[in-house]
């Protein structure tokens, strides 16, 4: 089972020094991947319904979020083996050729270690800031992924899609192996089905064992119906609960708790075709304690 961890690009420990410390420690301890994510801004207005139904602001940790690809570019220079991924880039806030070139450049500097995790976005305020219509979500992501892959293809590149057009041109650099795996952050049936058509894998949030196994089965079955090889596609279960030093009670979130508790949950995932687990919520524990927990979990899994 491959293990990945989100770099401290937001939260109380977000800093260049701590990002480097966690990145190098994870590589040294045998972890498989490092991840960043994209948050363009933290609106002052409420955006998501709270327990009482009123709109709440995004959590305070989103007040500072380091830019994902620049962060990975820095980390690429200070590591040598570990995979570098985004979970996720809000792809529609970018233009295809610019995003394709930035990802390919990072892939070149890291000697082919990049995984491009993309999503369709969740905040209308970010779409407004990027001057992209909110209604473009969904179909726009299909077109974005196709245009990015076209830009990675042989020159001259030419693409004529629903929302994006590329006039016949040379577009370089290309990725080390000709293409970069594109995985999608999905949590709906429509998202799973879209990924089965266009993506190389999915990264759903593992709200429960039943939920993540059902999404995995749907993804692989849909891919097979489309003539794709399910075994060639990846499923990464993402935990949005921190690894903790103290045990969580019996009703704890799935993939949450101490390394021992999490390792037991991972054992339950193994028979279901899930290839990796990624921990996305930055802990508040001191950095040295976080590294101890990363080491313990790697040894247990």
PAZAPA-4460 file (N, C-alpha, C; in steps of 0.05 Angstrom, whole numbers, plus 32768, in hexadecimal, padded with zeros to 4 digits):
% residues 301
    n_x    n_y    n_z   ca_x   ca_y   ca_z    c_x    c_y    c_z   seq   type   mol
   8011   7FE8   8000   8000   8000   8000   8012   8019   8000     1      X     A
   800E   802A   7FEC   801D   8043   7FEB   8011   8058   7FFE     2      X     A
   8023   8068   800A   801A   807C   801D   8023   8098   8014     3      X     A
   8011   80AB   8016   8017   80C7   800F   800F   80DA   8025     4      X     A
   801C   80F1   8026   8016   8105   803B   8015   8121   802E     5      X     A
   8002   8131   8038   8001   814C   802F   8017   815C   803D     6      X     A
   8025   816C   802D   8039   817E   8039   802B   8194   8049     7      X     A
   8038   81A0   805D   802B   81B5   806C   802A   81CF   805D     8      X     A
   801A   81D0   8048   8017   81E8   8037   8002   81FB   8043     9      X     A
   7FF4   81F2   8057   7FE1   8203   8065   7FE0   81FA   8082    10      X     A
   7FD2   8209   8093   7FD0   8202   80AF   7FE6   8210   80C0    11      X     A
   7FE7   8208   80D9   7FF9   8215   80EC   8016   8211   80E5    12      X     A
   801D   81FC   80D7   8039   81F6   80D1   8041   81FE   80B5    13      X     A
   8030   820C   80A7   8036   8213   808B   804E   8226   808A    14      X     A
   8064   821C   807F   807C   822D   807B   808F   821E   8068    15      X     A
   80A0   822C   805A   80B3   821E   8048   80C4   820B   8058    16      X     A
   80CE   8212   806F   80DF   8200   807F   80D1   81E7   8086    17      X     A
   80B8   81E8   808F   80A9   81D1   8098   80A2   81BF   8080    18      X     A
   809C   81CC   8069   8096   81BD   8051   80AE   81AC   8049    19      X     A
   80C5   81B7   804A   80DE   81A8   8043   80E3   8192   8057    20      X     A
   80DF   8198   8071   80E5   8185   8086   80D3   816C   8082    21      X     A
   80B9   8170   807E   80A7   8159   807B   80AD   814B   8061    22      X     A
   80B3   8159   804B   80B8   814C   8032   80D1   813A   8034    23      X     A
   80E6   8144   803F   80FE   8134   8041   80FB   811D   8055    24      X     A
   80EC   8121   806B   80E8   810C   807E   80D7   80F5   8071    25      X     A
   80C2   80FD   8063   80B1   80E9   8056   80C0   80D8   8042    26      X     A
   80D2   80E4   8033   80E2   80D5   8020   80F5   80C3   802F    27      X     A
   8101   80CD   8044   8115   80BD   8053   8107   80A4   8060    28      X     A
   80EE   80A8   8068   80DF   8093   8077   80D1   807F   8064    29      X     A
   80D4   8083   804A   80C9   8070   8037   80AC   8075   802F    30      X     A
   80A2   808D   8035   8087   8094   802A   8089   8097   800C    31      X     A
   8072   8094   7FFF   8072   8092   7FE2   806C   80AC   7FD4    32      X     A
   805D   80BF   7FE1   8055   80D7   7FD2   8051   80EE   7FE5    33      X     A
   8055   8106   7FD9   8050   8120   7FE7   803B   812F   7FD6    34      X     A
   8029   813E   7FE4   8013   814B   7FD6   8010   8168   7FDF    35      X     A
   8007   8178   7FCC   7FFE   8193   7FD2   7FE2   8197   7FC7    36      X     A
   7FD5   81AC   7FCE   7FBB   81B2   7FC4   7FB8   81D0   7FBE    37      X     A
   7FA3   81D7   7FB0   7F9F   81F2   7FA7   7F87   81FF   7FB5    38      X     A
   7F8C   8216   7FC0   7F77   8227   7FCB   7F7E   8244   7FC3    39      X     A
   7F6F   824F   7FB0   7F76   8269   7FA5   7F72   8280   7FB9    40      X     A
   7F5D   827D   7FCA   7F57   8292   7FDD   7F44   8287   7FF3    41      X     A
   7F42   8296   8008   7F2F   8290   801E   7F1B   82A7   801F    42      X     A
   7F03   82A3   8014   7EEF   82B9   8014   7EE8   82C2   8030    43      X     A
   7EE2   82DC   8033   7ED9   82E6   804C   7EBC   82DE   8052    44      X     A
   7EAD   82D8   803D   7E91   82CF   8040   7E90   82B2   8046    45      X     A
   7E7A   82A9   8052   7E75   828D   8056   7E71   827F   803B    46      X     A
   7E7B   8266   803A   7E79   8257   8021   7E6D   823B   8024    47      X     A
   7E70   822E   803B   7E66   8213   803E   7E53   8213   8056    48      X     A
   7E3D   8204   8054   7E2A   8202   806A   7E36   81F6   8083    49      X     A
   7E31   8203   809A   7E3A   81F8   80B4   7E25   81E6   80C0    50      X     A
   7E2A   81DC   80D9   7E17   81CA   80E6   7DFB   81D7   80EA    51      X     A
   7DFA   81F1   80ED   7DE0   81FF   80F1   7DD3   8208   80D6    52      X     A
   7DE0   8201   80C0   7DD5   8208   80A6   7DDE   8223   809B    53      X     A
   7DEB   8233   80AC   7DF5   824D   80A2   7E10   8249   8094    54      X     A
   7E16   825B   8081   7E2F   8258   8072   7E47   8260   8084    55      X     A
   7E5A   824F   8084   7E72   8253   8094   7E8A   825A   8082    56      X     A
   7E9D   8269   808D   7EB6   826E   807E   7EC6   8255   807D    57      X     A
   7ED8   8254   8069   7EEB   823E   8068   7EFC   823E   8082    58      X     A
   7F04   8226   808B   7F15   8225   80A3   7F2D   8238   80A1    59      X     A
   7F37   8240   80B8   7F4C   8253   80BA   7F66   8249   80AC    60      X     A
   7F6A   822F   80AC   7F83   8225   80A0   7F86   822C   8083    61      X     A
   7F6F   8233   8075   7F71   823A   8059   7F79   8258   8055    62      X     A
   7F7E   8266   806A   7F87   8282   8068   7FA1   8284   8059    63      X     A
   7FB3   8271   805D   7FCC   8270   804E   7FCF   8254   8042    64      X     A
   7FD1   8253   8028   7FD6   823A   801A   7FEC   823E   8005    65      X     A
   8002   8231   8008   8018   8235   7FF5   8011   822A   7FD9    66      X     A
   8019   8238   7FC5   8012   8230   7FA9   801D   8214   7FA4    67      X     A
   800D   8202   7F98   8015   81E6   7F98   802C   81DF   7F86    68      X     A
   802D   81E9   7F6D   8042   81E1   7F5B   805D   81EE   7F61    69      X     A
   805C   8207   7F6A   8076   8213   7F72   8081   8205   7F8A    70      X     A
   806F   81FD   7F9C   8078   81EE   7FB4   8085   81D4   7FAC    71      X     A
   8078   81C5   7F9A   8083   81AC   7F91   809D   81AF   7F81    72      X     A
   80A0   81C5   7F73   80B9   81CB   7F65   80D0   81CE   7F78    73      X     A
   80CB   81DB   7F8F   80E0   81DE   7FA3   80E6   81C3   7FB0    74      X     A
   80D1   81B4   7FB6   80D5   819A   7FC2   80E3   8187   7FAF    75      X     A
   80DE   8189   7F95   80EB   8177   7F82   8109   8179   7F83    76      X     A
   8113   8192   7F88   8130   8196   7F88   813D   818A   7FA2    77      X     A
   812C   8185   7FB6   8137   817C   7FD0   8130   815F   7FD6    78      X     A
   8125   8151   7FC3   811F   8135   7FC6   8128   8127   7FAC    79      X     A
   8127   810C   7FAC   8131   80FE   7F95   811F   80E7   7F8C    80      X     A
   810E   80DC   7F9D   80FF   80C4   7F96   80E1   80C8   7F98    81      X     A
   80D7   80D6   7FAB   80BB   80D6   7FB3   80AA   80E3   7F9E    82      X     A
   8092   80D8   7F99   807F   80E3   7F86   8075   80FE   7F90    83      X     A
   8070   8111   7F7D   8067   812C   7F83   804C   8130   7F76    84      X     A
   8037   8135   7F86   801C   8136   7F7A   800C   814E   7F85    85      X     A
   7FF7   8154   7F76   7FE4   8169   7F7E   7FC9   815C   7F85    86      X     A
   7FBD   8163   7F9C   7FA4   8157   7FA4   7F93   816D   7FB2    87      X     A
   7F87   817D   7FA1   7F88   817D   7F84   7F8C   819A   7F7A    88      X     A
   7F93   819C   7F60   7F93   81B5   7F52   7F76   81BA   7F48    89      X     A
   7F6D   81D3   7F4C   7F53   81DA   7F41   7F58   81E2   7F24    90      X     A
   7F56   81CE   7F13   7F60   81D0   7EF7   7F54   81E7   7EE8    91      X     A
   7F3A   81EC   7EEC   7F2C   8200   7EDC   7F35   821D   7EE2    92      X     A
   7F44   8221   7EF8   7F4E   823B   7EFE   7F67   8242   7EED    93      X     A
   7F6F   822F   7EDD   7F87   8232   7ECC   7F80   8230   7EAF    94      X     A
   7F93   8236   7E9D   7F8F   8230   7E81   7F9F   8217   7E7B    95      X     A
   7F95   8206   7E68   7FA1   81EC   7E64   7FBF   81EC   7E5D    96      X     A
   7FC7   81FD   7E4A   7FE3   81FD   7E41   7FF5   8206   7E58    97      X     A
   7FEE   821A   7E67   7FFE   8223   7E7D   8001   820E   7E92    98      X     A
   7FEB   8200   7E99   7FEC   81EB   7EAD   7FFC   81D3   7EA3    99      X     A
   7FF8   81CC   7E89   8007   81B6   7E7E   8025   81BB   7E7F   100      X     A
   802D   81D4   7E79   804A   81DA   7E78   8055   81DB   7E94   101      X     A
   8046   81E5   7EA8   8050   81E6   7EC3   8053   81CA   7ECE   102      X     A
   8040   81B9   7EC9   8042   819D   7ED2   8059   818F   7EC5   103      X     A
   805C   8193   7EAB   8072   8185   7E9C   808D   8190   7EA5   104      X     A
   808F   81A9   7EAB   80A8   81B5   7EB5   80B0   81A8   7ED0   105      X     A
   809C   81A6   7EE2   80A0   8199   7EFC   80A8   817C   7EF8   106      X     A
   809C   816F   7EE5   80A2   8153   7EE0   80BF   8150   7ED6   107      X     A
   80C8   8163   7EC6   80E4   8162   7EBC   80F7   8166   7ED3   108      X     A
   80F2   817A   7EE4   8104   8180   7EFA   8105   816A   7F0F   109      X     A
   80EF   815B   7F11   80EE   8145   7F25   80F4   812A   7F19   110      X     A
   80FB   8129   7EFF   8101   8110   7EF2   80E9   80FD   7EF2   111      X     A
   80D2   8108   7EEA   80BA   80F7   7EE6   80AB   80EF   7EFF   112      X     A
   80AC   80FF   7F13   809F   80F6   7F2D   8083   8103   7F31   113      X     A
   8077   810F   7F1E   805F   811F   7F22   8046   810F   7F1D   114      X     A
   8032   8113   7F2E   8017   810B   7F2A   8005   8123   7F2C   115      X     A
   7FF4   8128   7F17   7FE3   813F   7F16   7FC7   8138   7F20   116      X     A
   7FC2   813F   7F39   7FA7   813C   7F43   7F97   8155   7F3D   117      X     A
   7F80   8152   7F31   7F6F   8169   7F29   7F53   8165   7F33   118      X     A
   7F45   817C   7F36   7F29   817C   7F3D   7F1B   8193   7F2F   119      X     A
   7F01   8193   7F31   7EF2   81A8   7F22   7EED   81C1   7F32   120      X     A
   7EF6   81C1   7F4C   7EF3   81D9   7F5C   7ED9   81D9   7F6C   121      X     A
   7ED9   81E9   7F82   7EC3   81E8   7F95   7EBA   8203   7F9F   122      X     A
   7EC9   8219   7F98   7EC2   8233   7FA2   7EBB   8246   7F8B   123      X     A
   7EA2   8250   7F8A   7E9B   8263   7F75   7EAC   827C   7F75   124      X     A
   7EB5   8284   7F8D   7EC6   829C   7F8F   7EE0   8299   7F80   125      X     A
   7EEB   8280   7F81   7F04   827C   7F72   7F00   827D   7F54   126      X     A
   7EE9   8273   7F4B   7EE3   8274   7F2E   7EDF   8291   7F26   127      X     A
   7ED2   82A1   7F36   7ECE   82BD   7F30   7EE9   82CC   7F2E   128      X     A
   7EFB   82C6   7F41   7F15   82D2   7F41   7F25   82CB   7F28   129      X     A
   7F22   82B2   7F1F   7F30   82A9   7F07   7F22   82B0   7EED   130      X     A
   7F0A   82BC   7EEF   7EFA   82C4   7ED8   7EF2   82AC   7EC7   131      X     A
   7EEA   8297   7ED5   7EE1   827E   7EC8   7EC4   8279   7ED1   132      X     A
   7EB2   8273   7EBE   7E96   826E   7EC6   7E93   8256   7ED8   133      X     A
   7E84   8259   7EED   7E7F   8243   7F00   7E72   822B   7EF2   134      X     A
   7E61   8231   7EDE   7E52   821C   7ED1   7E65   820B   7EBF   135      X     A
   7E7E   8212   7EBC   7E90   8203   7EAB   7E9A   81E9   7EBA   136      X     A
   7E95   81E7   7ED4   7E9D   81D0   7EE3   7E91   81B7   7ED6   137      X     A
   7EA0   81A1   7ED7   7E96   8188   7ECB   7EA0   8186   7EAE   138      X     A
   7E90   8190   7E9B   7E98   818E   7E7F   7EB2   819C   7E7A   139      X     A
   7EB7   81B2   7E89   7ED0   81C0   7E86   7EE8   81B0   7E8E   140      X     A
   7EE4   819F   7EA2   7EFB   818F   7EAB   7F01   817A   7E96   141      X     A
   7EED   816E   7E8A   7EF2   815C   7E73   7F04   8169   7E5E   142      X     A
   7EFC   8181   7E56   7F0B   818F   7E41   7F27   8197   7E4A   143      X     A
   7F29   819F   7E63   7F43   81A7   7E6E   7F57   818F   7E6E   144      X     A
   7F4E   8178   7E77   7F60   8161   7E77   7F68   8159   7E5B   145      X     A
   7F55   8159   7E48   7F5C   8153   7E2C   7F70   8166   7E21   146      X     A
   7F6D   8180   7E27   7F7F   8194   7E1C   7F9B   8192   7E28   147      X     A
   7F9C   818B   7E42   7FB6   8187   7E4F   7FC5   8170   7E42   148      X     A
   7FB6   815A   7E3E   7FC3   8143   7E32   7FCC   8148   7E16   149      X     A
   7FBC   8158   7E08   7FC4   8160   7DED   7FDF   816F   7DED   150      X     A
   7FE1   8182   7E01   7FF9   8192   7E03   8012   8181   7E09   151      X     A
   800E   816A   7E17   8024   8158   7E1C   802B   8146   7E05   152      X     A
   801A   8146   7DF0   801E   8134   7DD9   8032   813F   7DC6   153      X     A
   8036   8131   7DB0   804A   8138   7D9C   8044   8154   7D8F   154      X     A
   8059   8162   7D8A   8057   817C   7D7B   8053   8176   7D5D   155      X     A
   8044   8186   7D4F   8036   819D   7D59   801D   8195   7D68   156      X     A
   8018   81A2   7D7E   8000   819E   7D8E   7FE9   81AE   7D81   157      X     A
   7FD2   81A1   7D7F   7FBA   81AF   7D75   7FA2   81A4   7D84   158      X     A
   7F90   81B6   7D8D   7F79   81AC   7D9C   7F62   81BF   7D98   159      X     A
   7F4A   81B4   7D94   7F32   81C4   7D90   7F1C   81B7   7DA0   160      X     A
   7F18   81C2   7DB8   7F04   81B6   7DCA   7EED   81C9   7DCE   161      X     A
   7EDC   81C2   7DE2   7EC4   81D2   7DE7   7ECA   81ED   7DF3   162      X     A
   7EDE   81EE   7E05   7EE5   8207   7E13   7F01   8210   7E0C   163      X     A
   7F12   81FE   7E03   7F2F   8205   7E00   7F38   81FE   7DE4   164      X     A
   7F49   8210   7DD9   7F54   820C   7DBE   7F72   8210   7DBF   165      X     A
   7F81   81FF   7DB1   7F9E   8203   7DAF   7FA4   8202   7D91   166      X     A
   7FAE   8219   7D87   7FB6   821A   7D6B   7FD0   8209   7D67   167      X     A
   7FD3   81FD   7D50   7FEA   81EC   7D4B   8004   81FA   7D54   168      X     A
   8012   81ED   7D67   8029   81FA   7D73   803C   81E5   7D7F   169      X     A
   8054   81EE   7D84   8067   81DF   7D94   8062   81E7   7DB1   170      X     A
   805E   81D3   7DC3   805A   81D8   7DDF   806D   81C6   7DEF   171      X     A
   807F   81D3   7DFD   8093   81C4   7E0C   809A   81D2   7E26   172      X     A
   80A6   81C3   7E39   80AF   81A7   7E38   8098   8193   7E3A   173      X     A
   809F   817A   7E32   808C   8164   7E35   8094   8155   7E4F   174      X     A
   8081   8146   7E5B   8087   8136   7E72   809D   8121   7E6C   175      X     A
   80AA   8118   7E81   80C0   8106   7E7E   80B8   80EC   7E6F   176      X     A
   80A1   80E1   7E76   8097   80C9   7E69   8081   80CD   7E55   177      X     A
   807F   80E6   7E4B   806C   80EC   7E37   8051   80F5   7E42   178      X     A
   804A   80ED   7E5A   8032   80F7   7E67   8035   80F4   7E85   179      X     A
   8025   8102   7E93   8024   8102   7EB1   800A   80F5   7EB9   180      X     A
   8009   80E3   7ECC   7FF0   80D8   7ED6   7FDD   80EF   7EE0   181      X     A
   7FC5   80EF   7ED7   7FB1   8101   7EE0   7F9C   80F2   7EF1   182      X     A
   7F9B   80F9   7F0A   7F87   80ED   7F1C   7F73   8103   7F25   183      X     A
   7F5B   80FA   7F2D   7F46   810D   7F33   7F3D   810A   7F4F   184      X     A
   7F39   8121   7F5D   7F2C   8121   7F76   7F0E   8120   7F72   185      X     A
   7F02   810A   7F7B   7EE5   8106   7F76   7ED7   80FD   7F8F   186      X     A
   7EBE   8105   7F92   7EAE   80FB   7FA9   7E91   80F7   7FA2   187      X     A
   7E8B   80F8   7F88   7E70   80F3   7F7E   7E70   80DE   7F69   188      X     A
   7E59   80D1   7F64   7E58   80BD   7F4F   7E5E   80C9   7F34   189      X     A
   7E55   80E1   7F2E   7E5B   80EE   7F15   7E79   80F2   7F12   190      X     A
   7E86   80FA   7F28   7EA3   80FE   7F27   7EB2   80E4   7F22   191      X     A
   7EA9   80CF   7F30   7EB6   80B5   7F2C   7EB3   80AC   7F0F   192      X     A
   7E9B   80B0   7F03   7E96   80A7   7EE8   7EA7   80B8   7ED4   193      X     A
   7EAA   80D2   7EDA   7EBB   80E3   7EC8   7ED8   80D9   7ECA   194      X     A
   7EE1   80D3   7EE2   7EFD   80CA   7EE5   7F01   80B0   7ED6   195      X     A
   7EED   809E   7ED6   7EF0   8085   7EC8   7EF3   8089   7EAA   196      X     A
   7EE9   809F   7EA0   7EEC   80A5   7E83   7F07   80B2   7E7D   197      X     A
   7F10   80C5   7E8E   7F26   80D6   7E86   7F3F   80D6   7E98   198      X     A
   7F3E   80CA   7EAF   7F54   80CC   7EC2   7F63   80B2   7EC5   199      X     A
   7F7B   80B4   7ED1   7F8C   809D   7ED7   7F88   8092   7EF3   200      X     A
   7F77   809F   7F02   7F72   8097   7F1D   7F5F   80AA   7F2B   201      X     A
   7F57   80A3   7F44   7F46   80B4   7F54   7F52   80B6   7F70   202      X     A
   7F4B   80CD   7F7E   7F53   80D2   7F99   7F3A   80DA   7FA9   203      X     A
   7F28   80C8   7FAF   7F10   80D0   7FBF   7F17   80D1   7FDC   204      X     A
   7F08   80E2   7FEB   7F0A   80E3   8008   7EFD   80CA   8013   205      X     A
   7F0C   80BD   8025   7F03   80A4   8030   7EF1   80A9   8049   206      X     A
   7ED8   80B1   8045   7EC7   80B7   805B   7EC1   809E   806B   207      X     A
   7EC1   8086   805F   7EBC   806D   806C   7EC7   8057   805B   208      X     A
   7ECA   803F   8066   7ED3   8028   8056   7EBF   8022   8041   209      X     A
   7EA5   8022   8047   7E91   801B   8033   7E91   802F   801C   210      X     A
   7E94   8049   8023   7E93   805E   800E   7EAB   805B   7FFB   211      X     A
   7EC3   8058   8006   7EDA   8057   7FF5   7EDB   803E   7FE4   212      X     A
   7ED2   8027   7FEF   7ED2   800F   7FDF   7EBC   8010   7FC9   213      X     A
   7EA6   801C   7FCF   7E91   801F   7FBA   7E9B   8031   7FA4   214      X     A
   7EA8   8047   7FAA   7EB3   8058   7F95   7EC8   804A   7F85   215      X     A
   7ED8   803B   7F92   7EED   802C   7F83   7EE1   8018   7F70   216      X     A
   7ECD   8009   7F79   7EC0   7FF5   7F68   7EB2   8003   7F51   217      X     A
   7EA5   8019   7F56   7E97   8028   7F40   7EAB   8032   7F2B   218      X     A
   7EC1   803D   7F35   7ED6   8048   7F23   7EE2   8032   7F11   219      X     A
   7EE9   801C   7F1D   7EF6   8007   7F0D   7EE2   7FF9   7EFA   220      X     A
   7EC9   7FF6   7F03   7EB5   7FEA   7EF1   7EAF   7FFC   7EDA   221      X     A
   7EAC   8016   7EDF   7EA7   8029   7ECA   7EBE   802B   7EB6   222      X     A
   7ED6   802A   7EC0   7EED   802A   7EAE   7EEE   8012   7E9C   223      X     A
   7EE8   7FFB   7EA8   7EE8   7FE2   7E98   7ED2   7FE2   7E82   224      X     A
   7EBB   7FED   7E89   7EA5   7FEF   7E75   7EAE   8001   7E5D   225      X     A
   7EC0   8014   7E63   7EC9   8026   7E4E   7EE1   801B   7E3F   226      X     A
   7EE8   8002   7E45   7EFF   7FF5   7E37   7F1A   7FFC   7E42   227      X     A
   7F1A   8007   7E5A   7F34   800E   7E67   7F3C   7FF7   7E7A   228      X     A
   7F56   7FF5   7E80   7F60   7FE1   7E92   7F5E   7FEA   7EAE   229      X     A
   7F4C   7FE0   7EBE   7F49   7FE9   7EDA   7F62   7FE6   7EEA   230      X     A
   7F72   7FD1   7EE5   7F8A   7FCC   7EF4   7F9F   7FE2   7EF0   231      X     A
   7F9D   7FF1   7EDA   7FB1   8006   7ED4   7FAA   8020   7EE1   232      X     A
   7F93   8022   7EEF   7F89   803B   7EFB   7F8D   8039   7F19   233      X     A
   7F91   8051   7F25   7F97   8052   7F42   7F80   805C   7F52   234      X     A
   7F7E   8054   7F6B   7F6A   805F   7F7E   7F7A   8065   7F97   235      X     A
   7F7A   807F   7F9E   7F86   8088   7FB7   7F71   8091   7FCA   236      X     A
   7F6E   8084   7FE1   7F5B   808B   7FF5   7F67   80A3   8005   237      X     A
   7F59   80B9   8005   7F63   80D1   8013   7F56   80D4   802E   238      X     A
   7F67   80D7   8043   7F5C   80DC   805E   7F5E   80FA   8064   239      X     A
   7F48   8105   806C   7F47   8121   8074   7F47   8124   8093   240      X     A
   7F51   810F   80A0   7F54   810F   80BD   7F71   810D   80C5   241      X     A
   7F7C   811D   80D7   7F98   811B   80DD   7FA0   8101   80EA   242      X     A
   7FB9   80FA   80E5   7FC6   80E5   80F6   7FCA   80F0   8112   243      X     A
   7FC3   80E1   8127   7FC4   80EC   8142   7FD7   80DB   8153   244      X     A
   7FE1   80E7   8168   7FF1   80D9   817C   7FDF   80CA   818F   245      X     A
   7FC8   80D6   8197   7FB6   80C9   81AA   7FA1   80B9   819B   246      X     A
   7F99   80A1   81A4   7F85   8091   8197   7F6A   80A0   8195   247      X     A
   7F5C   809D   817F   7F41   80A7   817C   7F2D   8092   8186   248      X     A
   7F15   809B   818F   7F01   8088   819A   7EF7   8075   8184   249      X     A
   7EE6   8062   818D   7EDC   804E   817B   7ECD   8058   8163   250      X     A
   7EC0   806F   8165   7EB1   807A   814F   7EC2   808D   813E   251      X     A
   7EDC   8089   813E   7EEF   809B   8130   7EEA   809A   8112   252      X     A
   7EF2   80B0   8104   7EF1   80B0   80E7   7F02   809A   80DB   253      X     A
   7EF9   808F   80C5   7F09   807B   80B6   7F24   8087   80AE   254      X     A
   7F39   8079   80B1   7F55   8082   80AB   7F5D   8099   80BC   255      X     A
   7F51   809C   80D4   7F59   80B0   80E7   7F63   80A3   8100   256      X     A
   7F74   80B1   810F   7F7D   80A7   8129   7F9B   80A3   8129   257      X     A
   7FA4   8091   813A   7FC1   808C   813D   7FCB   807B   8126   258      X     A
   7FE5   8079   8122   7FEF   8068   810D   7FE5   804B   8110   259      X     A
   7FE3   8041   8128   7FD9   8025   812B   7FBC   8023   8122   260      X     A
   7FAB   8037   812A   7F8F   8036   8121   7F8D   8038   8103   261      X     A
   7F9D   804A   80F7   7F9C   804E   80DA   7FA5   8035   80CB   262      X     A
   7FBB   8029   80D5   7FC5   8011   80C8   7FB0   7FFB   80C8   263      X     A
   7F9F   7FF9   80DD   7F8A   7FE5   80DD   7F75   7FEB   80C7   264      X     A
   7F6F   8005   80C4   7F5C   800D   80AE   7F68   8007   8093   265      X     A
   7F82   800C   808F   7F8E   8006   8075   7F8D   7FE8   806F   266      X     A
   7F90   7FD8   8083   7F8E   7FBB   807E   7F72   7FB4   8073   267      X     A
   7F5D   7FC2   807B   7F42   7FBD   8071   7F3F   7FC7   8054   268      X     A
   7F50   7FD9   804B   7F4F   7FE3   802F   7F5C   7FD0   801B   269      X     A
   7F6F   7FC0   8024   7F80   7FB1   8012   7F71   7FA0   7FFE   270      X     A
   7F5B   7F91   8006   7F4E   7F80   7FF3   7F3D   7F8E   7FDE   271      X     A
   7F3B   7FA8   7FDE   7F27   7FB6   7FCE   7F33   7FC5   7FB6   272      X     A
   7F4B   7FC0   7FAF   7F57   7FCD   7F97   7F5F   7FEA   7F9C   273      X     A
   7F64   7FF1   7FB4   7F6D   800D   7FBB   7F8B   800C   7FBC   274      X     A
   7F98   801D   7FAD   7FB5   801B   7FA9   7FC5   802D   7FBC   275      X     A
   7FB9   8041   7FC8   7FC8   8053   7FD8   7FB6   8061   7FEC   276      X     A
   7FC2   806C   8001   7FB4   807D   8014   7FC3   8097   8018   277      X     A
   7FB5   80AD   8018   7FC2   80C7   801B   7FB5   80D6   8032   278      X     A
   7FC6   80E3   8042   7FBC   80F2   805A   7FBE   8110   8054   279      X     A
   7FA6   811C   8053   7FA5   8137   8048   7FA2   814D   805D   280      X     A
   7F9A   8146   8076   7F95   815B   808A   7FAE   8160   809A   281      X     A
   7FB8   8179   8099   7FD1   817F   80A7   7FCD   817D   80C6   282      X     A
   7FDD   816D   80D4   7FDB   816C   80F1   7FE5   8186   80FE   283      X     A
   7FDD   818A   8117   7FE7   81A1   8126   7FFD   8199   8139   284      X     A
   8004   817F   813A   801A   8176   814B   8034   8183   8142   285      X     A
   8047   8185   8154   8062   818F   814C   806D   817E   8135   286      X     A
   807E   818A   8125   8089   817D   810E   8098   8163   8115   287      X     A
   80A7   8163   812B   80B5   814B   8132   80A3   8134   813A   288      X     A
   808C   813B   8146   8078   8127   814D   806B   811C   8133   289      X     A
   8065   812E   8120   805A   8125   8107   806D   8111   80F9   290      X     A
   8086   8116   80F9   809A   8105   80EC   809A   80EA   80FB   291      X     A
   8099   80EA   8115   8098   80D0   8124   807F   80C0   811B   292      X     A
   8068   80CD   8118   8050   80BE   8110   8052   80B4   80F3   293      X     A
   805F   80C4   80E1   8063   80BA   80C6   8075   80A1   80C6   294      X     A
   8089   80A1   80D7   809B   808A   80D8   808C   8072   80E3   295      X     A
   807C   8076   80F8   806E   805F   8104   805A   8053   80F0   296      X     A
   804B   8064   80E2   8037   805A   80CF   8044   804C   80B8   297      X     A
   805A   8056   80AE   8068   8049   8098   8072   802D   80A0   298      X     A
   807B   802A   80B9   8084   8010   80C2   806D   7FFD   80C5   299      X     A
   8055   8007   80CD   803E   7FF5   80D2   8031   7FEC   80B8   300      X     A
   8033   7FFC   80A3   8025   7FF7   808A   8038   7FE9   8077   301      X     A
***
